[in-house]
Every structure is written in C-alpha cells, then in structure tokens.
Amino acid sequence: MSKALLLIDYTNDFVADDGKLTCGKAAQDIEDSIAEKVKQYYNANEYIIIANDLHYKDDLSHPESKLFPEHNILGTEGRNIYGRVGRIISDLFESKYKNIRCFDKTRYSAFAHTDLQAYLASEKIDTIELCGVCTDICILHTAVDAYNLGYFNTIIDSRCVASFNQTGHDWALNHFKSTLGFTVY
C-alpha cells in the first residue's frame, strides 16, 4: 500500500496578505513546513495530491456565497498555490513527476464531488497526510470524509495546517486525534 500527501487550499486567496479569504500570518508561518513535507514525499517517491477550491465569479447559487467573500475564482491569481510551495509544485509538474495529481473541489471536503476516492483506490493509497488550510473548515471536512470512507491511517502534522480562527484550529486538531483517532503531531 502507498501513502499520499494531500495539500488542501494552500492558495494565494487563502494565504497571501491580500488574499480574498486569507488566514494571513498563520498560513504564511506554515509555508516552510509544507515545502519540506512536499520535498519529503517527492524524495520518497510518494504521491502528492493538490485539492484546491474552485469558484466562479458572481456565483450566488453556491452555498459559500452567503458565508464568505468571493475567493479562488477560476482564472485568477488567487487560485495559484502560494509562494515557495507553489514554486516547488510547479517544478514537479514541469519535471513530469508521475505521482502528482490535482483535483478541483467545489465543497469543503476534497472528497465531495471529486474523483479523489477513486484515485486513491486505483493507486492503492491507504494512508493520507493532510496539510494546508483552513484546519477547521476544509481540512476538517476532508478528515471527516476520510474517516467515513475508511482512511483510518490519516495523519495531520500540526506544523502544516492553519486557520484564521485559532480556537477553531485547536478544536479541529483535538477532534482529529480524540474523535477520529488520527495521528496528530
């Protein structure tokens, strides 16, 4: 069986100072840890999966439109992976690294309405490590779905997740460990 790093929503809109729905400094502070984690998975020839929010301009029918400002709009810089992590991911695509894959997601969970589960099964991936933002929103919903789909070997490195809500971040980390039984360090 194999292992995959699942990088969730580490985009300019969620991380950069001028992002449309930024976690700001908290997300920027995990950049080096995520960059090192990506390199670690690459050096081990393990899978790297990117799951990024995808929204459309002026889409008032999307449930998030009532909760958050527009973000990660198709064709904008906001959807690009942030900073050093973005440069590393871009280099991996340019090098034709075979174990990298992207999924667009339109809901909080990377599993909802995507082919992520089918891809994990086809590659015999039984262990996933979640990183990115927001710990208490998209990471949380992806983690719960992972649990419900039987991915009990899910890992969360607390140095590789962040949120704009510290209370929610702390609660989610505890939930991953205490309620889902995931490895959190």
C-alpha positions in Angstrom: 0.0 0.0 0.0 1.0 3.6 -0.6 1.0 7.0 1.1 -0.2 10.4 -0.2 0.3 14.0 0.9 -3.0 15.9 0.4 -2.3 19.6 0.1 -5.6 21.5 0.6 -6.3 25.1 -0.4 -2.8 26.5 0.1 -3.5 29.2 -2.4 -2.9 32.9 -2.7 -6.5 33.8 -1.7 -6.2 31.8 1.5 -2.6 32.6 2.4 -1.3 35.9 0.9 -1.7 39.2 2.8 -4.0 40.4 0.0 -5.9 37.1 -0.3 -9.7 37.3 -0.6 -10.2 35.0 2.4 -6.8 34.9 3.9 -5.6 33.1 7.0 -2.7 35.6 6.8 0.3 35.1 9.1 -0.9 31.8 10.5 -0.9 30.3 7.0 2.3 32.0 5.9 4.0 30.6 9.0 3.5 27.0 7.8 5.0 27.6 4.4 8.4 26.2 5.1 6.9 23.1 6.9 4.7 22.4 3.9 7.5 22.9 1.5 9.7 20.5 3.4 6.8 18.0 3.6 6.3 18.2 -0.2 10.0 17.6 -0.8 9.9 14.6 1.7 7.1 13.0 -0.3 8.8 13.6 -3.6 12.2 12.2 -2.3 10.3 9.1 -1.1 8.6 8.8 -4.5 5.2 9.0 -2.7 2.0 10.6 -4.0 1.4 14.4 -3.8 -2.2 15.4 -4.3 -3.4 19.0 -4.6 -7.1 19.8 -3.9 -8.0 23.4 -4.4 -11.2 25.3 -4.0 -12.8 26.3 -7.4 -15.4 29.0 -7.6 -16.9 31.1 -10.4 -17.3 34.9 -10.4 -20.7 36.1 -9.2 -22.0 32.6 -8.5 -24.7 33.4 -6.0 -26.1 29.9 -6.1 -23.1 28.4 -4.3 -23.8 28.0 -0.5 -20.5 29.6 0.4 -21.6 32.9 -1.3 -23.7 33.7 1.7 -20.9 32.9 4.2 -17.6 34.2 2.7 -16.4 36.8 0.2 -15.6 35.5 -3.4 -12.4 33.6 -3.4 -10.4 31.1 -5.5 -12.2 32.3 -8.7 -11.4 30.4 -11.9 -8.7 32.1 -13.9 -7.4 34.4 -11.1 -4.1 34.6 -9.3 -6.0 33.8 -6.1 -6.2 30.1 -7.2 -2.5 29.7 -7.6 -0.6 27.8 -5.0 1.1 30.2 -2.6 4.8 31.2 -2.6 7.6 28.7 -2.2 5.2 25.8 -2.1 3.7 26.9 -5.4 7.2 27.1 -7.0 8.1 23.6 -5.8 4.7 22.2 -7.1 5.2 23.9 -10.4 8.7 22.4 -10.7 7.3 19.0 -10.0 4.8 19.4 -12.8 7.4 20.7 -15.2 9.7 17.7 -14.4 6.8 15.4 -15.2 6.8 13.8 -11.7 4.4 10.9 -12.2 3.0 10.8 -8.6 1.4 14.3 -8.6 -2.3 15.0 -9.2 -4.7 17.9 -8.9 -8.3 18.0 -8.1 -10.6 21.0 -8.2 -13.2 20.9 -5.4 -16.3 23.0 -5.0 -17.2 22.0 -1.5 -15.2 22.0 1.8 -14.2 18.3 1.6 -11.7 17.2 -1.0 -13.8 14.1 -1.4 -17.1 15.8 -2.2 -18.0 15.7 -5.9 -14.4 14.8 -6.9 -12.6 11.7 -8.1 -10.3 11.7 -5.2 -11.6 8.5 -3.6 -11.4 6.6 -6.9 -7.8 7.9 -7.5 -6.7 6.8 -4.0 -8.2 3.3 -4.6 -6.7 3.0 -8.1 -3.2 3.8 -6.7 -3.7 1.6 -3.7 -3.2 4.5 -1.3 -4.3 3.6 2.2 -2.5 6.4 4.2 -3.1 10.1 3.7 -1.5 13.1 5.3 -3.5 16.3 5.3 -1.9 19.7 5.1 -3.0 23.3 4.2 -5.8 25.5 5.3 -8.3 26.0 6.9 -7.8 23.5 9.7 -11.4 23.9 11.0 -13.1 24.1 7.6 -11.7 22.2 4.5 -9.1 20.2 6.4 -11.8 19.2 9.0 -14.4 18.2 6.4 -11.8 16.3 4.4 -10.7 14.5 7.5 -14.3 13.5 8.5 -14.9 12.2 5.0 -11.6 10.3 5.1 -12.7 8.7 8.3 -16.2 7.8 6.9 -14.5 6.3 3.8 -12.2 4.1 5.9 -9.0 6.0 5.7 -8.1 5.4 9.3 -4.4 5.9 8.7 -4.8 9.6 8.3 -2.0 11.9 9.6 -2.0 15.6 10.4 1.2 17.4 11.2 0.2 20.4 13.2 3.1 22.4 11.7 1.4 22.0 8.3 -2.2 23.3 9.0 -3.5 26.7 9.9 -6.7 28.7 10.1 -7.8 32.3 10.6 -9.6 31.1 13.7 -7.1 29.9 16.4 -9.9 28.5 18.6 -11.4 26.5 15.6 -7.9 25.3 14.7 -7.2 24.0 18.2 -10.6 22.3 18.4 -10.1 20.6 15.0 -6.7 19.2 15.9 -8.2 17.8 19.1 -11.2 16.4 17.1 -8.8 14.7 14.6 -7.0 12.9 17.5 -9.7 12.3 20.0 -12.8 11.7 17.9 -11.4 10.3 14.6 -8.4 8.6 16.1 -6.0 10.1 13.6 -2.3 10.6 14.2 -1.7 14.3 15.1 1.7 15.6 16.0 
